Each structure stands twice: as structure tokens, then as C-alpha cells.
Amino acid sequence: MHHPSSDARARGIEALRKGDARKARESFERIVAAGQADASAYLGLAYACAGLKDHPAALAALDRALALEPRNLRALIMKADHLAAAGDARAASAFYRAAVNTAPPADQLPADLRNELARAQAMCARYSAQFEGFLRQRLARGLAEGRSAGRFRDSLDILTGSKRIYFQEPRQYFFPGLPQIQFYERSDFPWLDKVEAATADIRAELIEILKQESAFRPYVEGIRTCPKRMPKAC
């Protein structure tokens, strides 16, 4: 059965393609008034309202679209663009990031949406760099040299996404209570200089020991056992 909303949707999409935002808005508003609007209809209405410079109405339509489809990439990016234009960088960054995080692989997207996603990624990087610059400028006086300062700089790198957290993930045996340290400072090992200075002596001693066939045993040795019922097979 042919549905009237299908005609209105088609007219609205065609009007958007021709750049007739007013006609497109009328078509999508008919769908909304009939209670038949889905996320794509609200998104079309948002595009039409944006074309008419009615930004409050565009944002309201985007919110309705996202309420129906929270992972709609076009709606997420469009709302981020509106927030960025309004000067709300923090909120815009959150919506750009949501679009990037929820997007499928690029080869599964149409060409125009791939371009939009790439732009969202670029905006995420831009906002991240601005935020990092703001933090480091404000905190520069407190970043004196020293171990605690280095740890604090690492915390900023993690916060801004330029570094990641590496947790202990042993494959066989986990020993609780060990410190969660990614890289140890050389200053933690005051005896290291003496060990390195003795490298030649250590090497010479190792060479002599290796001449003895029984000097070392494998770290892991296989244990060969005989089945009780098959002694002759061993």
C-alpha cells in the first residue's frame, strides 16, 4: 500500500538536492505532523532548517533524530558542527568523538560520509591539541623538573590521548602487589653503572663457562613418562 509520507519524503529529499530548503522543510514537517517521522525524516528537516538559517529548529530536529537513533553518524556530525559554530567547543568535541567512536570501518560507508567522518576525526585532533595546549600553558609553572613532574606530564599525555595506559597482563602467572610502572627510571638502580662497567669481565667469564657442555640446563624441560600399561613403548 502506497503511503503518503513516502511522497512527502521523496519531495523533501528532491528539494534538498535542488537547494530549495523552504520546500524541503514543508515536506518533512508534513511527515512530522502526521506522526510518521523516523530519524532520517528529522535529519532531513534539520538540513532544511539549517539551510534556512533557523538553527534552533535544526538543533531541535537533530535532537529528535538522535533520540531515535543515537548512533546516527550524520546527525552526530551535524550536531557537532552546530555546536562548534555556536562556540561550544567542549560539547562539539564530545559529539565529534561520539561519531568517530561509533563509526563502522570506512570501507562500509558511502564516499560522502567517509569524508564527513574524516573531517570529524580532524576536528577531534584539533580540539585535543587545543585542550592540551591550554592545560600545559596553565600548568607550566608547576611542571618543574623531577620525578613527580615527569609522572604529572605522563598524566597529561594520558588525559589528552597522546599516551595510553599499559597494564600488567602476564600470560601465565600474576603476582599481586607489584607496582604498576611502565618504565623504570635509571636512577632507581644505583648499582647499574658498576654492572655495565664490568661488561667485558662478565662476557669473558661467560665464554669460559659456555665451553662446559653441562654448564646450563634448559629453563623448561619436557618430562617423558611411560604409560603404566605400555612399558615396552618407552
ABEGO torsion letter per residue (X at the ends): XBBAAAAAAAAAAAAAAAGBAAAAAAAAAAAAAAGABBAAAAAAAAAAAAAAGBAAAAAAAAAAAAAABAABAAAAAAAAAAAAAAGBAAAAAAAAAAAAAABBBAAABBAAAAAAAAAAAAAAAAAAAAAAAAAAAAAAAABBBEAAAAAAAAAAAAAAGABBBBBBBBAABBBBGBBBBABBBAAABAAAAAAAAAAAAAAAAAAAAAABAAABBBABBBBBBBBAABAAAX
